[in-house]
Every structure is written in structure tokens, then in C-alpha cells.
Amino acid sequence: RHDGTWRSVGAVAIGVVHGAAGPGAVLGVLPAVALRRSSLVFGYFAGFCVATVATMGAFAASYGEVTSRLGDAHGTRVRSILRRVSAGACLAVGAAWIALSASGRGAEPEAV
């Protein structure tokens, strides 16, 4: 069954797992270690999560809007090219991420 709700839930779940696996998780945890009160830790984590989701959402929405408008303005051929370029960029970033992680340089922000 192809239900848009389940696709959205799956995308969010994968995004959360992916976000927790990257160096962003370290940036989320380290400052919280210095906080002494649980209310401050909870507030920090809530703010970190909201800011992360808002930033990723804004980037994705902006990219989607720009590529959609370009495709609408220039037709099917440009839309197809944009899809291929976007997919290629995703694969390149993923491959670079894997290579950096495998080499031990992917988790330290100063190493990149």
C-alpha cells in the first residue's frame, strides 16, 4: 500500500537516525554534559532538536522550491537533468561521508 503518511513517517524516522549517527550528535551531547540541572539539559536538547529540524527543513524546502520552479520554467528536459544532478550530489556526499568515516576523519569537525 502506498500511503503518503507512512512515507513521511519513514522519512522522518530515517532522518532522526541519520542525524543521531553523525557529528551533530556529538555537538548535541557535549554542551549538555556541562549543564547541571535536568531542566537546562532538557531545554538545550529541545532547542537543539527544533533548530536542527528547522534548518534541515528550510534547506530542503528552499532546494525543492528552486528546482521545482526551474523545472516548471524550462520543461521536462531540465526537470530530468535536475533530478539526475540532485541524485548524483546525494550519492557523492554519501560516498564522501562513508570514505571519511572509514578513514577515521568523519567524526571530528576540525578534521574536515
N, CA, C and O atoms as CSV, one atom per row, in Angstrom:
chain,resi,resn,atom,element,x,y,z
A,1,ARG,N,N,0.838,-1.178,0.000
A,1,ARG,CA,C,0.000,0.000,0.000
A,1,ARG,C,C,0.880,1.237,0.000
A,1,ARG,O,O,1.836,1.324,0.771
A,2,HIS,N,N,0.567,2.181,-0.850
A,2,HIS,CA,C,1.351,3.412,-0.963
A,2,HIS,C,C,0.602,4.531,-0.272
A,2,HIS,O,O,-0.231,5.206,-0.877
A,3,ASP,N,N,0.901,4.717,0.983
A,3,ASP,CA,C,0.258,5.742,1.785
A,3,ASP,C,C,1.258,6.848,2.062
A,3,ASP,O,O,2.330,6.592,2.609
A,4,GLY,N,N,0.920,8.079,1.692
A,4,GLY,CA,C,1.829,9.213,1.877
A,4,GLY,C,C,2.214,9.434,3.326
A,4,GLY,O,O,3.323,9.889,3.610
A,5,THR,N,N,1.315,9.120,4.246
A,5,THR,CA,C,1.611,9.302,5.666
A,5,THR,C,C,2.751,8.394,6.095
A,5,THR,O,O,3.665,8.834,6.792
A,6,TRP,N,N,2.708,7.124,5.684
A,6,TRP,CA,C,3.758,6.190,6.068
A,6,TRP,C,C,5.090,6.564,5.440
A,6,TRP,O,O,6.141,6.367,6.050
A,7,ARG,N,N,5.057,7.096,4.236
A,7,ARG,CA,C,6.307,7.550,3.604
A,7,ARG,C,C,6.895,8.706,4.395
A,7,ARG,O,O,8.107,8.771,4.602
A,8,SER,N,N,6.033,9.625,4.839
A,8,SER,CA,C,6.508,10.766,5.621
A,8,SER,C,C,7.069,10.316,6.958
A,8,SER,O,O,8.124,10.791,7.380
A,9,VAL,N,N,6.381,9.413,7.622
A,9,VAL,CA,C,6.851,8.902,8.909
A,9,VAL,C,C,8.190,8.188,8.725
A,9,VAL,O,O,9.102,8.351,9.536
A,10,GLY,N,N,8.303,7.403,7.665
A,10,GLY,CA,C,9.556,6.706,7.387
A,10,GLY,C,C,10.695,7.671,7.108
A,10,GLY,O,O,11.816,7.466,7.574
A,11,ALA,N,N,10.412,8.724,6.350
A,11,ALA,CA,C,11.441,9.717,6.045
A,11,ALA,C,C,11.916,10.419,7.311
A,11,ALA,O,O,13.115,10.634,7.488
A,12,VAL,N,N,10.995,10.773,8.184
A,12,VAL,CA,C,11.363,11.430,9.443
A,12,VAL,C,C,12.176,10.480,10.314
A,12,VAL,O,O,13.180,10.882,10.903
A,13,ALA,N,N,11.751,9.228,10.398
A,13,ALA,CA,C,12.470,8.256,11.228
A,13,ALA,C,C,13.898,8.054,10.715
A,13,ALA,O,O,14.843,8.021,11.504
A,14,ILE,N,N,14.054,7.921,9.413
A,14,ILE,CA,C,15.396,7.754,8.842
A,14,ILE,C,C,16.225,9.004,9.091
A,14,ILE,O,O,17.412,8.908,9.403
A,15,GLY,N,N,15.612,10.177,8.956
A,15,GLY,CA,C,16.320,11.425,9.214
A,15,GLY,C,C,16.801,11.541,10.649
A,15,GLY,O,O,17.911,12.009,10.903
A,16,VAL,N,N,15.963,11.114,11.589
A,16,VAL,CA,C,16.346,11.172,13.006
A,16,VAL,C,C,17.513,10.231,13.283
A,16,VAL,O,O,18.467,10.602,13.966
A,17,VAL,N,N,17.436,9.016,12.753
A,17,VAL,CA,C,18.524,8.058,12.959
A,17,VAL,C,C,19.808,8.571,12.303
A,17,VAL,O,O,20.886,8.499,12.892
A,18,HIS,N,N,19.685,9.084,11.094
A,18,HIS,CA,C,20.851,9.624,10.398
A,18,HIS,C,C,21.455,10.792,11.173
A,18,HIS,O,O,22.673,10.873,11.328
A,19,GLY,N,N,20.612,11.690,11.655
A,19,GLY,CA,C,21.103,12.835,12.420
A,19,GLY,C,C,21.795,12.428,13.706
A,19,GLY,O,O,22.785,13.042,14.106
A,20,ALA,N,N,21.279,11.396,14.354
A,20,ALA,CA,C,21.881,10.934,15.604
A,20,ALA,C,C,23.209,10.230,15.361
A,20,ALA,O,O,24.030,10.130,16.273
A,21,ALA,N,N,23.428,9.741,14.146
A,21,ALA,CA,C,24.649,9.000,13.852
A,21,ALA,C,C,25.811,9.909,13.471
A,21,ALA,O,O,26.964,9.482,13.534
A,22,GLY,N,N,25.546,11.117,13.087
A,22,GLY,CA,C,26.598,11.999,12.589
A,22,GLY,C,C,27.266,12.807,13.686
A,22,GLY,O,O,26.952,12.648,14.866
A,23,PRO,N,N,28.189,13.676,13.291
A,23,PRO,CA,C,28.900,14.506,14.263
A,23,PRO,C,C,27.981,15.501,14.965
A,23,PRO,O,O,28.332,16.035,16.017
A,24,GLY,N,N,26.815,15.752,14.393
A,24,GLY,CA,C,25.851,16.640,15.048
A,24,GLY,C,C,25.417,16.113,16.403
A,24,GLY,O,O,25.115,16.885,17.314
A,25,ALA,N,N,25.387,14.787,16.533
A,25,ALA,CA,C,25.021,14.196,17.823
A,25,ALA,C,C,26.037,14.557,18.895
A,25,ALA,O,O,25.679,14.787,20.050
A,26,VAL,N,N,27.316,14.605,18.505
A,26,VAL,CA,C,28.362,14.992,19.458
A,26,VAL,C,C,28.145,16.445,19.877
A,26,VAL,O,O,28.267,16.781,21.054
A,27,LEU,N,N,27.825,17.293,18.920
A,27,LEU,CA,C,27.565,18.701,19.237
A,27,LEU,C,C,26.323,18.845,20.105
A,27,LEU,O,O,26.196,19.807,20.863
A,28,GLY,N,N,25.415,17.895,19.995
A,28,GLY,CA,C,24.226,17.926,20.829
A,28,GLY,C,C,24.482,17.456,22.247
A,28,GLY,O,O,23.833,17.929,23.180
A,29,VAL,N,N,25.412,16.538,22.424
A,29,VAL,CA,C,25.655,15.942,23.734
A,29,VAL,C,C,26.685,16.714,24.553
A,29,VAL,O,O,26.473,16.945,25.743
A,30,LEU,N,N,27.782,17.110,23.946
A,30,LEU,CA,C,28.869,17.723,24.708
A,30,LEU,C,C,28.452,18.960,25.512
A,30,LEU,O,O,28.768,19.022,26.701
A,31,PRO,N,N,27.771,19.932,24.938
A,31,PRO,CA,C,27.369,21.082,25.754
A,31,PRO,C,C,26.413,20.687,26.888
A,31,PRO,O,O,26.450,21.279,27.967
A,32,ALA,N,N,25.570,19.701,26.644
A,32,ALA,CA,C,24.621,19.286,27.671
A,32,ALA,C,C,25.323,18.670,28.874
A,32,ALA,O,O,24.800,18.728,29.986
A,33,VAL,N,N,26.492,18.085,28.670
A,33,VAL,CA,C,27.248,17.479,29.777
A,33,VAL,C,C,27.631,18.543,30.801
A,33,VAL,O,O,27.695,18.263,31.998
A,34,ALA,N,N,27.886,19.759,30.332
A,34,ALA,CA,C,28.304,20.834,31.235
A,34,ALA,C,C,27.139,21.407,32.040
A,34,ALA,O,O,27.353,22.073,33.053
A,35,LEU,N,N,25.915,21.152,31.596
A,35,LEU,CA,C,24.750,21.686,32.316
A,35,LEU,C,C,24.460,20.828,33.539
A,35,LEU,O,O,24.518,19.600,33.472
A,36,ARG,N,N,24.152,21.467,34.635
A,36,ARG,CA,C,23.989,20.734,35.899
A,36,ARG,C,C,22.536,20.410,36.241
A,36,ARG,O,O,22.274,19.459,36.977
A,37,ARG,N,N,21.604,21.177,35.723
A,37,ARG,CA,C,20.191,20.939,36.060
A,37,ARG,C,C,19.497,20.231,34.910
A,37,ARG,O,O,19.725,20.546,33.742
A,38,SER,N,N,18.645,19.268,35.253
A,38,SER,CA,C,17.964,18.497,34.210
A,38,SER,C,C,17.053,19.366,33.356
A,38,SER,O,O,16.870,19.085,32.171
A,39,SER,N,N,16.477,20.419,33.935
A,39,SER,CA,C,15.619,21.296,33.142
A,39,SER,C,C,16.435,22.029,32.069
A,39,SER,O,O,15.936,22.259,30.968
A,40,LEU,N,N,17.667,22.392,32.376
A,40,LEU,CA,C,18.533,23.039,31.394
A,40,LEU,C,C,18.953,22.056,30.301
A,40,LEU,O,O,19.019,22.413,29.124
A,41,VAL,N,N,19.237,20.815,30.702
A,41,VAL,CA,C,19.607,19.790,29.725
A,41,VAL,C,C,18.437,19.538,28.775
A,41,VAL,O,O,18.619,19.491,27.559
A,42,PHE,N,N,17.240,19.377,29.332
A,42,PHE,CA,C,16.058,19.154,28.501
A,42,PHE,C,C,15.820,20.348,27.569
A,42,PHE,O,O,15.536,20.168,26.385
A,43,GLY,N,N,15.936,21.540,28.098
A,43,GLY,CA,C,15.760,22.742,27.277
A,43,GLY,C,C,16.775,22.827,26.156
A,43,GLY,O,O,16.442,23.186,25.027
A,44,TYR,N,N,18.025,22.492,26.477
A,44,TYR,CA,C,19.068,22.511,25.448
A,44,TYR,C,C,18.768,21.496,24.353
A,44,TYR,O,O,18.833,21.821,23.167
A,45,PHE,N,N,18.438,20.263,24.747
A,45,PHE,CA,C,18.140,19.236,23.754
A,45,PHE,C,C,16.924,19.602,22.912
A,45,PHE,O,O,16.925,19.400,21.697
A,46,ALA,N,N,15.901,20.133,23.543
A,46,ALA,CA,C,14.704,20.537,22.796
A,46,ALA,C,C,15.056,21.632,21.787
A,46,ALA,O,O,14.640,21.568,20.630
A,47,GLY,N,N,15.814,22.627,22.220
A,47,GLY,CA,C,16.227,23.689,21.304
A,47,GLY,C,C,17.108,23.172,20.182
A,47,GLY,O,O,16.963,23.581,19.030
A,48,PHE,N,N,18.024,22.269,20.522
A,48,PHE,CA,C,18.906,21.680,19.517
A,48,PHE,C,C,18.101,20.919,18.476
A,48,PHE,O,O,18.345,21.050,17.277
A,49,CYS,N,N,17.144,20.124,18.934
A,49,CYS,CA,C,16.310,19.350,18.004
A,49,CYS,C,C,15.471,20.261,17.119
A,49,CYS,O,O,15.403,20.064,15.906
A,50,VAL,N,N,14.837,21.251,17.720
A,50,VAL,CA,C,13.992,22.176,16.949
A,50,VAL,C,C,14.836,22.937,15.920
A,50,VAL,O,O,14.437,23.067,14.763
A,51,ALA,N,N,15.988,23.433,16.337
A,51,ALA,CA,C,16.848,24.186,15.416
A,51,ALA,C,C,17.368,23.294,14.292
A,51,ALA,O,O,17.445,23.727,13.142
A,52,THR,N,N,17.719,22.068,14.613
A,52,THR,CA,C,18.218,21.143,13.594
A,52,THR,C,C,17.131,20.815,12.574
A,52,THR,O,O,17.367,20.876,11.367
A,53,VAL,N,N,15.952,20.470,13.055
A,53,VAL,CA,C,14.847,20.137,12.153
A,53,VAL,C,C,14.447,21.355,11.319
A,53,VAL,O,O,14.195,21.230,10.121
A,54,ALA,N,N,14.387,22.526,11.944
A,54,ALA,CA,C,14.018,23.734,11.210
A,54,ALA,C,C,15.042,24.073,10.129
A,54,ALA,O,O,14.672,24.465,9.022
A,55,THR,N,N,16.314,23.925,10.443
A,55,THR,CA,C,17.361,24.222,9.465
A,55,THR,C,C,17.332,23.234,8.304
A,55,THR,O,O,17.391,23.638,7.143
A,56,MET,N,N,17.242,21.953,8.610
A,56,MET,CA,C,17.184,20.956,7.539
A,56,MET,C,C,15.921,21.126,6.710
A,56,MET,O,O,15.955,21.003,5.486
A,57,GLY,N,N,14.808,21.409,7.374
A,57,GLY,CA,C,13.551,21.622,6.659
A,57,GLY,C,C,13.597,22.845,5.761
A,57,GLY,O,O,13.108,22.812,4.632
A,58,ALA,N,N,14.185,23.925,6.261
A,58,ALA,CA,C,14.292,25.141,5.454
A,58,ALA,C,C,15.182,24.912,4.240
A,58,ALA,O,O,14.869,25.375,3.144
A,59,PHE,N,N,16.287,24.202,4.428
A,59,PHE,CA,C,17.166,23.905,3.296
A,59,PHE,C,C,16.447,23.040,2.272
A,59,PHE,O,O,16.480,23.334,1.077
A,60,ALA,N,N,15.797,21.978,2.731
A,60,ALA,CA,C,15.108,21.073,1.811
A,60,ALA,C,C,13.974,21.790,1.081
A,60,ALA,O,O,13.795,21.606,-0.123
A,61,ALA,N,N,13.209,22.606,1.807
A,61,ALA,CA,C,12.107,23.342,1.177
A,61,ALA,C,C,12.636,24.342,0.154
A,61,ALA,O,O,12.067,24.474,-0.930
A,62,SER,N,N,13.704,25.039,0.481
A,62,SER,CA,C,14.290,26.009,-0.450
A,62,SER,C,C,14.826,25.320,-1.694
A,62,SER,O,O,14.575,25.768,-2.813
A,63,TYR,N,N,15.557,24.240,-1.504
A,63,TYR,CA,C,16.105,23.498,-2.640
A,63,TYR,C,C,14.972,22.961,-3.507
A,63,TYR,O,O,15.021,23.058,-4.733
A,64,GLY,N,N,13.965,22.402,-2.874
A,64,GLY,CA,C,12.817,21.877,-3.622
A,64,GLY,C,C,12.086,22.957,-4.393
A,64,GLY,O,O,11.680,22.737,-5.534
A,65,GLU,N,N,11.914,24.112,-3.790
A,65,GLU,CA,C,11.223,25.215,-4.455
A,65,GLU,C,C,12.013,25.723,-5.657
A,65,GLU,O,O,11.453,25.938,-6.732
A,66,VAL,N,N,13.311,25.912,-5.468
A,66,VAL,CA,C,14.154,26.408,-6.568
A,66,VAL,C,C,14.175,25.409,-7.721
A,66,VAL,O,O,13.986,25.796,-8.874
A,67,THR,N,N,14.403,24.135,-7.427
A,67,THR,CA,C,14.469,23.156,-8.509
A,67,THR,C,C,13.102,22.958,-9.168
A,67,THR,O,O,13.024,22.737,-10.376
A,68,SER,N,N,12.039,23.034,-8.391
A,68,SER,CA,C,10.699,22.912,-8.960
A,68,SER,C,C,10.397,24.067,-9.913
A,68,SER,O,O,9.875,23.860,-11.008
A,69,ARG,N,N,10.727,25.267,-9.491
A,69,ARG,CA,C,10.493,26.429,-10.361
A,69,ARG,C,C,11.338,26.367,-11.628
A,69,ARG,O,O,10.867,26.705,-12.714
A,70,LEU,N,N,12.589,25.933,-11.483
A,70,LEU,CA,C,13.435,25.785,-12.672
A,70,LEU,C,C,12.849,24.758,-13.629
A,70,LEU,O,O,12.802,24.979,-14.839
A,71,GLY,N,N,12.406,23.637,-13.080
A,71,GLY,CA,C,11.800,22.594,-13.912
A,71,GLY,C,C,10.529,23.064,-14.582
A,71,GLY,O,O,10.305,22.778,-15.758
A,72,ASP,N,N,9.685,23.789,-13.842
A,72,ASP,CA,C,8.442,24.311,-14.417
A,72,ASP,C,C,8.720,25.335,-15.512
A,72,ASP,O,O,8.026,25.371,-16.528
A,73,ALA,N,N,9.731,26.158,-15.301
A,73,ALA,CA,C,10.034,27.223,-16.262
A,73,ALA,C,C,10.698,26.702,-17.526
A,73,ALA,O,O,10.526,27.277,-18.601
A,74,HIS,N,N,11.455,25.620,-17.405
A,74,HIS,CA,C,12.260,25.179,-18.545
A,74,HIS,C,C,11.875,23.812,-19.101
A,74,HIS,O,O,12.502,23.344,-20.051
A,75,GLY,N,N,10.884,23.176,-18.547
A,75,GLY,CA,C,10.360,21.956,-19.149
A,75,GLY,C,C,10.911,20.653,-18.613
A,75,GLY,O,O,11.690,20.607,-17.660
A,76,THR,N,N,10.467,19.595,-19.275
A,76,THR,CA,C,10.745,18.228,-18.852
A,76,THR,C,C,12.234,17.887,-18.899
A,76,THR,O,O,12.733,17.185,-18.019
A,77,ARG,N,N,12.938,18.368,-19.900
A,77,ARG,CA,C,14.361,18.047,-20.032
A,77,ARG,C,C,15.160,18.594,-18.853
A,77,ARG,O,O,15.987,17.884,-18.282
A,78,VAL,N,N,14.918,19.860,-18.484
A,78,VAL,CA,C,15.624,20.471,-17.354
A,78,VAL,C,C,15.234,19.775,-16.053
A,78,VAL,O,O,16.081,19.552,-15.189
A,79,ARG,N,N,13.953,19.432,-15.913
A,79,ARG,CA,C,13.490,18.725,-14.713
A,79,ARG,C,C,14.232,17.392,-14.575
A,79,ARG,O,O,14.655,17.027,-13.478
A,80,SER,N,N,14.389,16.675,-15.675
A,80,SER,CA,C,15.103,15.403,-15.656
A,80,SER,C,C,16.570,15.608,-15.285
A,80,SER,O,O,17.126,14.837,-14.502
A,81,ILE,N,N,17.192,16.632,-15.837
A,81,ILE,CA,C,18.595,16.934,-15.516
A,81,ILE,C,C,18.733,17.272,-14.034
A,81,ILE,O,O,19.661,16.808,-13.373
A,82,LEU,N,N,17.814,18.077,-13.515
A,82,LEU,CA,C,17.864,18.457,-12.097
A,82,LEU,C,C,17.733,17.233,-11.195
A,82,LEU,O,O,18.417,17.134,-10.176
A,83,ARG,N,N,16.864,16.310,-11.564
A,83,ARG,CA,C,16.719,15.077,-10.773
A,83,ARG,C,C,18.023,14.280,-10.756
A,83,ARG,O,O,18.453,13.790,-9.712
A,84,ARG,N,N,18.638,14.161,-11.919
A,84,ARG,CA,C,19.883,13.396,-12.003
A,84,ARG,C,C,21.017,14.085,-11.236
A,84,ARG,O,O,21.791,13.429,-10.538
A,85,VAL,N,N,21.108,15.402,-11.371
A,85,VAL,CA,C,22.153,16.146,-10.656
A,85,VAL,C,C,21.931,16.030,-9.142
A,85,VAL,O,O,22.879,15.818,-8.385
A,86,SER,N,N,20.680,16.171,-8.713
A,86,SER,CA,C,20.375,16.060,-7.284
A,86,SER,C,C,20.717,14.671,-6.754
A,86,SER,O,O,21.315,14.537,-5.686
A,87,ALA,N,N,20.336,13.638,-7.507
A,87,ALA,CA,C,20.646,12.266,-7.087
A,87,ALA,C,C,22.153,12.042,-7.059
A,87,ALA,O,O,22.672,11.413,-6.138
A,88,GLY,N,N,22.851,12.552,-8.058
A,88,GLY,CA,C,24.308,12.418,-8.096
A,88,GLY,C,C,24.982,13.113,-6.923
A,88,GLY,O,O,25.928,12.589,-6.335
A,89,ALA,N,N,24.482,14.304,-6.588
A,89,ALA,CA,C,25.036,15.026,-5.441
A,89,ALA,C,C,24.810,14.245,-4.150
A,89,ALA,O,O,25.700,14.181,-3.302
A,90,CYS,N,N,23.640,13.657,-3.998
A,90,CYS,CA,C,23.365,12.835,-2.804
A,90,CYS,C,C,24.316,11.654,-2.719
A,90,CYS,O,O,24.859,11.355,-1.656
A,91,LEU,N,N,24.514,10.987,-3.850
A,91,LEU,CA,C,25.436,9.845,-3.865
A,91,LEU,C,C,26.863,10.283,-3.565
A,91,LEU,O,O,27.579,9.598,-2.836
A,92,ALA,N,N,27.284,11.418,-4.120
A,92,ALA,CA,C,28.647,11.908,-3.883
A,92,ALA,C,C,28.858,12.264,-2.418
A,92,ALA,O,O,29.885,11.919,-1.833
A,93,VAL,N,N,27.886,12.955,-1.823
A,93,VAL,CA,C,28.002,13.316,-0.407
A,93,VAL,C,C,28.010,12.053,0.452
A,93,VAL,O,O,28.801,11.945,1.389
A,94,GLY,N,N,27.139,11.106,0.138
A,94,GLY,CA,C,27.110,9.849,0.894
A,94,GLY,C,C,28.412,9.078,0.788
A,94,GLY,O,O,28.916,8.556,1.782
A,95,ALA,N,N,28.959,9.006,-0.425
A,95,ALA,CA,C,30.238,8.300,-0.620
A,95,ALA,C,C,31.366,9.002,0.130
A,95,ALA,O,O,32.205,8.349,0.750
A,96,ALA,N,N,31.383,10.339,0.072
A,96,ALA,CA,C,32.417,11.090,0.802
A,96,ALA,C,C,32.271,10.868,2.301
A,96,ALA,O,O,33.267,10.702,3.005
A,97,TRP,N,N,31.035,10.865,2.792
A,97,TRP,CA,C,30.782,10.652,4.218
A,97,TRP,C,C,31.287,9.276,4.648
A,97,TRP,O,O,31.932,9.138,5.687
A,98,ILE,N,N,30.988,8.263,3.839
A,98,ILE,CA,C,31.437,6.905,4.158
A,98,ILE,C,C,32.960,6.831,4.133
A,98,ILE,O,O,33.572,6.241,5.025
A,99,ALA,N,N,33.572,7.430,3.109
A,99,ALA,CA,C,35.036,7.395,2.997
A,99,ALA,C,C,35.692,8.112,4.176
A,99,ALA,O,O,36.665,7.611,4.739
A,100,LEU,N,N,35.172,9.267,4.549
A,100,LEU,CA,C,35.736,9.998,5.687
A,100,LEU,C,C,35.553,9.226,6.992
A,100,LEU,O,O,36.455,9.179,7.829
A,101,SER,N,N,34.386,8.628,7.152
A,101,SER,CA,C,34.141,7.840,8.363
A,101,SER,C,C,35.048,6.622,8.420
A,101,SER,O,O,35.582,6.290,9.478
A,102,ALA,N,N,35.224,5.954,7.281
A,102,ALA,CA,C,36.077,4.769,7.238
A,102,ALA,C,C,37.536,5.118,7.511
A,102,ALA,O,O,38.281,4.313,8.070
A,103,SER,N,N,37.938,6.320,7.113
A,103,SER,CA,C,39.326,6.722,7.331
A,103,SER,C,C,39.548,7.277,8.735
A,103,SER,O,O,40.678,7.577,9.121
A,104,GLY,N,N,38.462,7.412,9.497
A,104,GLY,CA,C,38.574,7.931,10.853
A,104,GLY,C,C,38.549,9.445,10.931
A,104,GLY,O,O,38.797,10.009,11.997
A,105,ARG,N,N,38.259,10.109,9.839
A,105,ARG,CA,C,38.243,11.574,9.839
A,105,ARG,C,C,36.840,12.145,9.733
A,105,ARG,O,O,36.683,13.361,9.626
A,106,GLY,N,N,35.820,11.303,9.759
A,106,GLY,CA,C,34.455,11.767,9.540
A,106,GLY,C,C,33.759,12.309,10.767
A,106,GLY,O,O,32.775,13.035,10.632
A,107,ALA,N,N,34.226,11.988,11.954
A,107,ALA,CA,C,33.505,12.371,13.153
A,107,ALA,C,C,34.038,13.656,13.801
A,107,ALA,O,O,33.364,14.251,14.641
A,108,GLU,N,N,35.221,14.075,13.419
A,108,GLU,CA,C,35.799,15.273,14.036
A,108,GLU,C,C,35.583,16.471,13.131
A,108,GLU,O,O,36.119,16.507,12.024
A,109,PRO,N,N,34.799,17.467,13.582
A,109,PRO,CA,C,34.530,18.634,12.749
A,109,PRO,C,C,35.811,19.364,12.321
A,109,PRO,O,O,35.850,19.918,11.223
A,110,GLU,N,N,36.844,19.381,13.146
A,110,GLU,CA,C,38.069,20.100,12.785
A,110,GLU,C,C,38.889,19.362,11.734
A,110,GLU,O,O,39.770,19.961,11.117
A,111,ALA,N,N,38.620,18.072,11.515
A,111,ALA,CA,C,39.386,17.288,10.550
A,111,ALA,C,C,38.880,17.486,9.121
A,111,ALA,O,O,39.596,17.191,8.164
A,112,VAL,N,N,37.686,17.970,8.977
A,112,VAL,CA,C,37.090,18.106,7.639
A,112,VAL,C,C,37.481,19.378,6.989
A,112,VAL,O,O,37.067,19.648,5.861
